[in-house]
Amino acid sequence: MASRPFAEWARTADAVRATTKKLSKHAALAGYLGALDEADLPIAARLFAGAPFPRRDERVLNVGWSALADVLLERSGRSADDMRASYQRHADLGDVAHELVGASPAQGDPLTLADVDAAFATIAAARGTSAKRELLRGLLRRASADEARYLVKVIAGETRIGLREGLLEDAIARAFGRDHDAVSRANMLCGDIGTAALHARRGTLETPTLRHFAPIGMMLATPVLDLAEVGRRFPPPYIVEDKYDGVRAQVHKAGDRVELYSRTLDRVTRRYPELIEPLRAIPGSFVLDAEVLAFEGDRAVPFTRFQTRLGRKDVTGELQARLPASLVVFDVIERDGGVLLDAPLEERMAVLRRLPLGGPLRFTHGRVLEETGEALVAALDAEFTASRARGDEGLMVKDPRSPYRPGRRGMEWLKVKRALRTLDVVVTAVEWGHGKRRDVLSDYTFAVRDGDRLRNVGKAYSGLTDREIADMTEHFKDTTIEDFGRMRLVRPDTVIEVAFDQVQRSDRHDSGYAMRFPRIVRLRPDKPVDQIDTLDTVREIAEGR
Ligand code: AMP
């Protein structure tokens, strides 16, 4: 069957948006999804979730706001002023696209779901902004105003069409007469609402349980900015482990077969030949969650050194001898036929401790903390220092009551990495915030010095107090150089101190670098702009790690 028109999808999305009633949303969605064939269904479901790709997929479109704005201006033939005015009204690039494109006709063949899916794949695969722009141009040329609205929303990552993933799961369940929890579970295990929808259609929602050698999404952790935040996330007890700075691995064993999978669910067994025999020697079947790294004695080898092994598909004897891999096991999700996904962590740890690990296989360094308040902060602080002394990165704090949630980032696993260091930078652009912060300019883009130029290196939500943010909003209104509606370029005179975990090469900013997890520590009115940190320093930090 030929792929269905994308216009139909957009009409359904409009219908969902038009109502606040859950039942009407369900009815519109279920009716539409229920009529799709096997090829279109997963694409349509993913798009309703606002995602161009399966969740488990690492691909990103990586289309900058400015490229999107440029292409939109071209497609609509409207001016930058029109765009600004429209943005002031809607504060959503998708709705701006809809308004600007208006009655201007689409060209070429009408888009189908398969066309949209293929276009996203090519955009993600394209390298460089101009290639991406060209592809985007080709896609939007074929889109009507209604279609452009949703394409732009997905590309800009703002699919606020009043549809939470839970509601989508509900609609899928209803479309095919299945149970909501079964759909939700399949979604979790598949790491993709599209595949889950296919299972619902086929009546195979029970198949995506855990199967050996079919890796599932790994449970993810949420970063906390300081130790005091831990106590606000959940009550004691806390399982506290070292955060090992290595490579995540999911280990499957059944019969004589052992395989290791990466976070992207690729098979990486051949990278670590020295781990295979010891794993095979453990009786029975299992699925483990673990980290691969190297040790010298009891100290972890820094990741940058271990990394030299990773680029290779096959590891030579020489590399193996120089940097033998160890496996630190911190979770077990299947043991001897019993799936442990729903068992509380505490119970899984008990199963884990009964595994006969030895040689290159180790247990995670874990202990239980019962403290609260300041005593908890003090205990975590001591654990943190001890973990760093062992060469590890920081701490993982886990809720002993929690199940294993494949592919989910929740508050049940917290990661505590202390900021590497801070840099003094200058604010070059600001944006209106969201929700409670929609009336203040709370998101800052900032730059370092490069000779007499400024080069952007990151963007952060303000970590300042409400009072400071309000004052800074007034200041930025006065120092606006250009007002793009949602975003304003401002006179670069506000120096702030930002903390971050890492600096990486990236083409997101014109400096060629981007900070990971930047947060604003404080305003630095005492510091003149010509004394802020430089691009050389950023480069040193990035290359030095
Ligand atoms: P991050 O990569 O910074 O998002 O931190 C999460 C990662 O920490 C996980 O994906 C694991 O690879 C790694 N990790 C290290 N030690 C542990 C541990 N004890 N428990 C869970 N994850 C860990």
Boltz pocket constraint, residues with backbone or C-beta under 6 A from the ligand:
constraints:
  - pocket:
      binder: B
      contacts: [[A, 219], [A, 220], [A, 221], [A, 241], [A, 242], [A, 243], [A, 244], [A, 245], [A, 246], [A, 247], [A, 248], [A, 290], [A, 291], [A, 330], [A, 364], [A, 396], [A, 415]]
      max_distance: 6.0
